[in-house]
Amino acid sequence: MRHDARYGAAIGLLDRILAGEPAEKVLTNWARSNRYAGSGDRAAVRDIVFDALRGSNHYRALAGFGGGRGIVLGQVIASGQGADAVFTGLTYAPETLTEAERAILAAPKQLSEPVYDVPDWLVDDLRQSLGQDFERTMDALRERAAVDLRVNRLKSDIEAAAESLKRDGVQTKALRITPFGLRVTAGERKVAQSSAYTSGLVELQDAGSQAVVDALPLDGSPSILDYCAGGGGKSLAIASASCGKARITAFDKSPSRLNNLKERAERAGADVAIAQADPAGENRTFDLVLLDVPCSGSGAWRRNPDAKWKFSPEDLNALTETQNDILEATVGVVRKGGALAYVTCSLLRAENEDRISEFLTGNAGWTKVIERRFPLGQDSDGFFLCLMVREKS
């Protein structure tokens, strides 16, 4: 595909996504329907679409109008390309700019307020939640997220894993935020086929998610319940961080999310039990219960940018109710003297500090020992961790 044709394809895809279709589904169906597009074309179109979604308000403001065409025009302007080099009117390319569009572009733009690439209704909440980090975080939301790997200590060390990746064309560097993390600097699309990945030396995991596990109390041989396990990424990280000493049970209310965990655990050399029934309804207790609760995912919106434009106040209210319910349901699963770790990948105080405050107000006998935000930025996605310890008596 020509450079301009890639943008032409992206405009049509963006219009469908803006109308409510899931971005991943739209891109996958387009790739299957357009076999003429090679792997490089598919990757380039995907990058254009996701960049446009991350910065759509900003790009719309630069162009002076919206829709897929306006957002892509703003994107082209922001990148320093000449609009006429992309909007060529050639086959499959965007149509040339109309006189009306050129007039909009030429008109001076006086914005009364800064443009932020989040839903308008969330701006004040995010400003209050992030404080002095607000502007920096808004800038970071426009950036592409890095690809991070966690070295599996059950099978390798960081130097050996990095060398193995290098042999397969994947360049990495050590992460600052976590001692067993690697950031991919080149060859990211080769990771899934690399020997280090297929043999379980490394797993894909954001640096912030790794740092959350690093902060958990894993000394000794604790029994650990990963209650909202999802795909089991943190269960595997705990197995690695504890060097296999922790006794880990994974549970998720949607069992299908755990379908691949057994295979992944075998590849990693990790021992993770998968609970078939809800441990909160059984007479079982654990030294540590990890609650990586359902949340807005706002700390990871760079990776899933169409989600932020669909997120509503009703969604937030429903999530905070779910978070409260999970906290209350798992109180009795933590043994006396044990710990409860509440985790989100949310930037919002309503999903983080407010939930902990409400929990502690309604539940005596708990002490908060860690409350930490992992800021969204160059180091990692945005995460929140609160570790609470239950009284022994």
Backbone torsions as a table, in degrees:
resi	resn	phi	psi	omega
1	MET	NA	143.9	173.7
2	ARG	-71.8	159.6	179.0
3	HIS	-55.9	-46.4	-178.1
4	ASP	-68.8	-31.7	179.6
5	ALA	-67.7	-32.1	176.7
6	ARG	-62.0	-41.3	177.6
7	TYR	-68.3	-34.8	176.6
8	GLY	-61.9	-42.8	177.3
9	ALA	-64.0	-41.8	-178.0
10	ALA	-62.0	-37.5	-179.8
11	ILE	-61.9	-46.1	178.9
12	GLY	-63.0	-39.8	179.0
13	LEU	-67.0	-41.2	178.9
14	LEU	-62.9	-38.9	178.5
15	ASP	-60.1	-38.9	178.8
16	ARG	-69.5	-40.8	179.7
17	ILE	-66.7	-41.9	178.8
18	LEU	-64.7	-24.2	177.4
19	ALA	-81.1	-4.7	173.9
20	GLY	119.8	-5.8	179.3
21	GLU	-75.5	143.7	179.2
22	PRO	-63.5	135.8	-175.8
23	ALA	-60.0	-46.3	-177.4
24	GLU	-61.5	-41.2	-179.9
25	LYS	-65.7	-43.4	179.9
26	VAL	-61.2	-45.8	-178.4
27	LEU	-67.5	-41.0	179.8
28	THR	-64.2	-45.3	-179.9
29	ASN	-65.1	-37.1	177.6
30	TRP	-63.7	-44.2	-179.5
31	ALA	-62.4	-39.3	179.9
32	ARG	-70.2	-30.5	-177.1
33	SER	-87.0	-11.3	-176.3
34	ASN	-127.5	72.4	-175.6
35	ARG	-64.3	-18.5	178.6
36	TYR	-67.5	-21.0	-179.4
37	ALA	-79.7	118.8	179.8
38	GLY	-75.5	177.9	-177.9
39	SER	-61.1	-37.2	177.8
40	GLY	-65.6	-38.6	177.8
41	ASP	-66.0	-44.7	-179.4
42	ARG	-61.9	-42.0	179.3
43	ALA	-65.2	-41.2	-178.4
44	ALA	-66.5	-43.6	179.3
45	VAL	-64.2	-41.6	178.0
46	ARG	-59.9	-44.8	-180.0
47	ASP	-62.0	-41.2	179.0
48	ILE	-62.1	-46.1	-177.2
49	VAL	-64.2	-46.9	-176.8
50	PHE	-69.9	-37.1	174.9
51	ASP	-62.7	-41.1	179.0
52	ALA	-62.7	-39.9	179.3
53	LEU	-69.8	-37.8	179.0
54	ARG	-63.3	-35.8	-174.4
55	GLY	-120.1	30.4	-169.6
56	SER	-63.4	-38.8	177.9
57	ASN	-63.4	-43.2	179.5
58	HIS	-62.6	-45.8	-178.2
59	TYR	-69.3	-36.9	178.0
60	ARG	-62.5	-39.6	179.0
61	ALA	-67.0	-38.3	178.8
62	LEU	-65.2	-39.7	-178.4
63	ALA	-78.6	-31.3	-177.8
64	GLY	91.5	0.2	175.0
65	PHE	-156.2	167.8	-170.6
66	GLY	-111.5	-149.3	-172.8
67	GLY	72.6	173.9	179.0
68	GLY	-57.5	-38.7	-178.3
69	ARG	-66.4	-45.4	-179.6
70	GLY	-66.4	-40.8	-179.1
71	ILE	-65.1	-43.6	179.4
72	VAL	-66.7	-37.4	176.8
73	LEU	-61.3	-45.6	176.9
74	GLY	-61.6	-37.7	177.7
75	GLN	-62.7	-43.0	179.2
76	VAL	-64.3	-42.7	178.4
77	ILE	-62.0	-45.5	-178.3
78	ALA	-63.4	-30.9	-178.3
79	SER	-80.3	-7.5	179.1
80	GLY	87.3	4.0	176.6
81	GLN	-79.2	151.3	172.9
82	GLY	-74.8	133.3	-177.9
83	ALA	-58.9	-37.1	-177.2
84	ASP	-69.5	-18.7	178.2
85	ALA	-77.8	-17.6	179.6
86	VAL	-107.9	-43.5	-179.9
87	PHE	-88.0	71.1	-171.0
88	THR	-91.2	-22.5	-175.7
89	GLY	80.5	0.7	177.4
90	LEU	-72.4	168.8	-178.7
91	THR	-53.9	129.0	179.2
92	TYR	73.5	-9.1	179.1
93	ALA	-88.1	163.3	174.4
94	PRO	-62.0	145.2	175.8
95	GLU	-60.4	151.4	178.2
96	THR	-61.1	154.3	-179.3
97	LEU	-63.6	136.4	175.9
98	THR	-77.9	166.1	177.0
99	GLU	-61.9	-36.6	179.2
100	ALA	-64.8	-41.4	178.7
101	GLU	-65.9	-40.0	178.1
102	ARG	-64.1	-35.1	178.6
103	ALA	-67.9	-39.1	177.4
104	ILE	-63.2	-42.7	179.7
105	LEU	-64.2	-37.7	-176.2
106	ALA	-76.6	-22.6	-177.8
107	ALA	-68.1	138.0	177.3
108	PRO	-64.2	138.9	-177.6
109	LYS	-109.4	119.5	179.5
110	GLN	-115.1	99.8	-178.6
111	LEU	-86.9	125.8	-178.2
112	SER	-73.5	-25.4	-178.5
113	GLU	-138.5	157.8	175.7
114	PRO	-61.4	153.4	178.7
115	VAL	-99.8	124.1	179.4
116	TYR	-117.9	142.1	-176.1
117	ASP	-92.7	56.4	173.0
118	VAL	-142.1	161.4	177.0
119	PRO	-57.0	140.2	-176.2
120	ASP	-55.3	-37.7	-175.1
121	TRP	-68.4	-15.3	-177.6
122	LEU	-96.3	-10.4	-172.8
123	VAL	-58.3	-48.9	-178.4
124	ASP	-65.3	-40.3	178.4
125	ASP	-61.8	-42.8	-179.9
126	LEU	-68.6	-37.6	178.3
127	ARG	-62.0	-43.2	179.7
128	GLN	-70.6	-36.3	-177.9
129	SER	-71.3	-36.5	-172.0
130	LEU	-97.5	-19.1	178.5
131	GLY	58.2	-129.1	-175.8
132	GLN	-68.8	-12.4	177.4
133	ASP	-87.5	1.2	-172.6
134	PHE	-60.5	-55.8	-175.9
135	GLU	-61.9	-43.1	-179.6
136	ARG	-62.8	-39.9	179.9
137	THR	-68.0	-39.1	177.7
138	MET	-61.6	-38.8	175.9
139	ASP	-65.2	-41.7	-177.7
140	ALA	-65.0	-30.5	-179.9
141	LEU	-64.0	-20.3	178.4
142	ARG	-83.4	-13.7	-174.5
143	GLU	-87.2	154.8	174.7
144	ARG	-75.7	136.4	179.4
145	ALA	-74.7	148.3	178.9
146	ALA	-76.5	163.0	173.1
147	VAL	-101.4	117.2	-177.8
148	ASP	-114.9	149.1	178.4
149	LEU	-124.0	144.1	173.3
150	ARG	-104.5	124.8	176.9
151	VAL	-76.1	129.8	-178.2
152	ASN	-84.3	107.7	-177.2
153	ARG	-67.6	-13.8	176.8
154	LEU	-73.5	-17.4	-175.2
155	LYS	-129.4	-17.0	-171.8
156	SER	-156.8	175.7	167.8
157	ASP	-120.1	172.9	-170.8
158	ILE	-66.3	-35.7	-178.8
159	GLU	-68.7	-45.3	-179.1
160	ALA	-65.8	-39.7	179.2
161	ALA	-65.1	-43.1	179.1
162	ALA	-62.9	-39.4	179.6
163	GLU	-67.3	-40.9	177.5
164	SER	-62.0	-44.1	178.1
165	LEU	-62.1	-41.3	-179.6
166	LYS	-60.0	-39.8	179.6
167	ARG	-62.5	-26.3	179.5
168	ASP	-99.1	15.1	173.9
169	GLY	85.4	17.2	178.9
170	VAL	-110.1	114.2	178.9
171	GLN	-92.1	138.9	-178.4
172	THR	-138.8	167.1	170.4
173	LYS	-139.8	154.5	-179.4
174	ALA	-68.6	146.9	178.6
175	LEU	-89.8	151.5	178.6
176	ARG	-84.5	-32.6	-168.3
177	ILE	-82.2	-17.6	-177.7
178	THR	-146.9	140.5	-171.2
179	PRO	-77.1	-15.8	-177.9
180	PHE	-120.2	32.7	-179.9
181	GLY	-112.7	148.8	176.4
182	LEU	-127.6	138.1	174.0
183	ARG	-103.5	130.4	179.6
184	VAL	-77.0	124.5	179.9
185	THR	-106.5	-17.3	177.0
186	ALA	-161.6	145.4	177.6
187	GLY	81.1	28.8	-174.3
188	GLU	-62.0	-29.6	-179.0
189	ARG	-78.7	-2.2	175.8
190	LYS	-97.4	-5.4	-175.0
191	VAL	-59.5	-49.1	-173.2
192	ALA	-62.9	-23.9	179.5
193	GLN	-99.1	-1.3	-176.6
194	SER	-72.0	152.8	177.5
195	SER	-63.1	-37.9	-179.4
196	ALA	-61.0	-36.4	-179.7
197	TYR	-77.9	-48.3	-175.3
198	THR	-69.5	-23.0	179.1
199	SER	-96.6	2.8	174.0
200	GLY	85.0	15.5	176.4
201	LEU	-74.0	-29.4	-179.4
202	VAL	-137.1	156.4	173.3
203	GLU	-130.9	147.6	172.4
204	LEU	-71.1	123.9	177.4
205	GLN	-164.8	128.9	179.8
206	ASP	-59.5	147.3	-177.7
207	ALA	-58.5	-38.2	179.7
208	GLY	-65.4	-39.5	176.9
209	SER	-63.3	-38.9	176.0
210	GLN	-64.4	-42.2	-178.3
211	ALA	-65.0	-33.0	175.7
212	VAL	-60.3	-46.2	179.2
213	VAL	-65.2	-38.2	177.9
214	ASP	-57.2	-30.8	-175.8
215	ALA	-84.0	-6.0	-177.8
216	LEU	-78.4	150.2	178.8
217	PRO	-79.6	97.6	-174.9
218	LEU	-113.1	11.4	-179.5
219	ASP	-64.1	150.4	180.0
220	GLY	77.7	-144.4	178.8
221	SER	-128.1	69.0	-173.6
222	PRO	-74.7	154.2	169.9
223	SER	-91.1	129.1	-171.8
224	ILE	-128.6	133.7	173.5
225	LEU	-110.3	117.5	171.9
226	ASP	-93.6	95.4	-164.3
227	TYR	-78.1	-38.3	178.1
228	CYS	-110.8	65.4	-163.8
229	ALA	-71.9	-21.5	-177.4
230	GLY	58.6	-126.1	177.9
231	GLY	-81.4	-6.9	176.6
232	GLY	93.4	15.0	-178.6
233	GLY	-59.9	-42.2	-179.7
234	LYS	-74.3	-30.0	174.4
235	SER	-60.5	-44.4	179.2
236	LEU	-67.6	-36.4	178.0
237	ALA	-65.8	-38.1	177.9
238	ILE	-65.7	-41.6	177.8
239	ALA	-59.2	-41.1	178.6
240	SER	-68.2	-48.0	-176.1
241	ALA	-64.4	-31.7	-179.9
242	SER	-90.5	3.9	-177.9
243	CYS	54.9	35.6	176.1
244	GLY	82.1	2.8	-176.0
245	LYS	-83.0	-27.3	-178.8
246	ALA	-72.2	145.1	175.3
247	ARG	-98.2	107.7	-167.2
248	ILE	-109.3	132.2	172.5
249	THR	-120.8	130.0	179.1
250	ALA	-110.3	137.5	177.7
251	PHE	-143.2	142.7	172.0
252	ASP	-144.5	140.3	-178.5
253	LYS	-65.8	-19.0	172.9
254	SER	-107.1	90.5	-172.7
255	PRO	-56.2	-27.8	-177.9
256	SER	-62.5	-24.6	178.7
257	ARG	-64.7	-24.1	-177.5
258	LEU	-95.2	8.2	-174.6
259	ASN	-56.7	-36.6	-175.3
260	ASN	-94.0	-0.8	-173.8
261	LEU	-66.4	-39.7	-178.8
262	LYS	-59.5	-45.9	179.1
263	GLU	-64.0	-42.7	-179.5
264	ARG	-66.3	-39.1	179.4
265	ALA	-65.9	-40.2	177.5
266	GLU	-62.6	-42.7	178.9
267	ARG	-62.8	-36.3	-178.6
268	ALA	-83.9	-9.7	-175.3
269	GLY	71.4	28.7	-176.3
270	ALA	-104.9	147.9	177.6
271	ASP	-105.8	104.6	-179.9
272	VAL	-128.9	120.2	176.4
273	ALA	-84.0	139.0	178.9
274	ILE	-106.6	117.1	-178.7
275	ALA	-76.1	129.3	178.3
276	GLN	-84.8	-30.2	178.6
277	ALA	-112.9	156.8	-178.6
278	ASP	-66.2	114.4	179.9
279	PRO	-60.4	-23.2	178.8
280	ALA	-68.6	-18.0	178.6
281	GLY	-99.6	4.6	-179.9
282	GLU	-115.6	166.0	-179.2
283	ASN	-87.8	65.5	-178.9
284	ARG	-128.6	145.4	174.8
285	THR	-131.5	158.2	-176.6
286	PHE	-135.2	154.7	176.5
287	ASP	-67.7	-35.5	-178.7
288	LEU	-140.9	130.1	173.7
289	VAL	-115.8	121.3	179.1
290	LEU	-98.9	122.8	177.6
291	LEU	-113.3	90.7	173.8
292	ASP	-90.5	79.6	-163.2
293	VAL	-74.0	156.4	171.7
294	PRO	-57.3	137.4	-177.7
295	CYS	-152.1	-178.7	-179.3
296	SER	-63.3	-25.1	-174.8
297	GLY	71.9	16.2	-175.1
298	SER	-61.4	-27.2	177.4
299	GLY	-71.4	-13.5	-179.9
300	ALA	-120.6	21.6	-177.7
301	TRP	-64.6	-18.6	174.9
302	ARG	-63.1	-32.3	-177.9
303	ARG	-84.4	-24.7	-176.3
304	ASN	-135.7	62.2	-167.7
305	PRO	-68.2	-23.5	178.9
306	ASP	-69.4	-21.7	-178.7
307	ALA	-64.1	-34.8	-176.0
308	LYS	-68.0	-30.7	-178.6
309	TRP	-78.3	-13.9	177.8
310	LYS	-98.2	-9.6	-174.0
311	PHE	-75.3	131.4	-173.8
312	SER	-123.5	164.4	174.1
313	PRO	-57.5	-35.2	178.8
314	GLU	-65.6	-37.7	176.9
315	ASP	-62.4	-43.2	-179.7
316	LEU	-63.3	-43.9	178.8
317	ASN	-60.9	-42.4	-179.8
318	ALA	-65.1	-39.0	-179.7
319	LEU	-67.0	-42.2	-179.5
320	THR	-66.2	-33.5	175.0
321	GLU	-65.4	-43.1	177.8
322	THR	-62.2	-42.7	179.4
323	GLN	-62.0	-43.5	176.0
324	ASN	-60.1	-43.9	-178.2
325	ASP	-62.2	-41.5	-179.1
326	ILE	-66.8	-42.9	177.4
327	LEU	-59.3	-46.3	-178.6
328	GLU	-67.3	-37.1	-176.6
329	ALA	-68.6	-24.9	-173.1
330	THR	-104.6	3.1	178.4
331	VAL	-54.9	-46.5	-175.9
332	GLY	-77.1	-5.2	-178.6
333	VAL	-87.4	-15.2	179.1
334	VAL	-89.2	124.8	179.6
335	ARG	-67.0	160.1	175.8
336	LYS	-62.4	130.1	-174.6
337	GLY	86.8	-3.9	-179.8
338	GLY	-85.9	-177.1	-173.6
339	ALA	-128.2	150.1	176.6
340	LEU	-122.2	121.6	-179.7
341	ALA	-110.0	117.3	179.9
342	TYR	-102.4	124.8	-174.0
343	VAL	-133.2	138.7	168.9
344	THR	-136.3	162.3	166.1
345	CYS	-108.9	49.3	-178.8
346	SER	-114.2	148.3	175.0
347	LEU	-93.0	-8.3	-167.6
348	LEU	-92.3	131.6	177.6
349	ARG	-59.7	-33.9	-178.9
350	ALA	-59.9	-29.2	-179.7
351	GLU	-96.0	-9.4	-173.0
352	ASN	-116.2	-95.6	-175.1
353	GLU	-58.4	-37.2	-178.6
354	ASP	-65.5	-36.3	179.8
355	ARG	-69.0	-38.2	179.1
356	ILE	-68.3	-43.0	178.9
357	SER	-59.4	-44.4	179.8
358	GLU	-66.0	-39.7	179.3
359	PHE	-63.3	-47.2	-178.1
360	LEU	-67.0	-32.8	177.3
361	THR	-65.0	-36.5	-175.8
362	GLY	-94.6	-3.8	-176.6
363	ASN	-135.0	108.3	178.6
364	ALA	-76.3	159.7	173.9
365	GLY	88.7	15.8	179.1
366	TRP	-121.7	141.8	177.4
367	THR	-123.1	129.2	178.0
368	LYS	-82.0	121.7	-177.2
369	VAL	-110.0	-24.9	175.3
370	ILE	-139.6	132.5	167.9
371	GLU	-139.5	112.8	-170.5
372	ARG	-144.0	139.8	170.2
373	ARG	-103.5	137.5	172.4
374	PHE	-104.5	105.7	-169.8
375	PRO	-64.6	144.3	173.0
376	LEU	-72.9	129.1	-180.0
377	GLY	172.5	-150.0	-176.7
378	GLN	-65.8	-32.0	-176.8
379	ASP	-75.3	-36.6	-172.6
380	SER	-168.7	174.3	165.7
381	ASP	-69.5	175.4	179.9
382	GLY	-91.2	124.8	179.5
383	PHE	-131.0	158.9	174.4
384	PHE	-130.6	136.8	176.7
385	LEU	-133.1	131.2	168.4
386	CYS	-129.2	124.0	178.6
387	LEU	-108.6	124.0	-179.4
388	MET	-122.0	141.1	-178.6
389	VAL	-112.3	138.1	-179.7
390	ARG	-90.9	139.4	178.8
391	GLU	-57.6	148.4	-177.8
392	LYS	-76.9	-25.7	-177.9
393	SER	-109.0	NA	NA
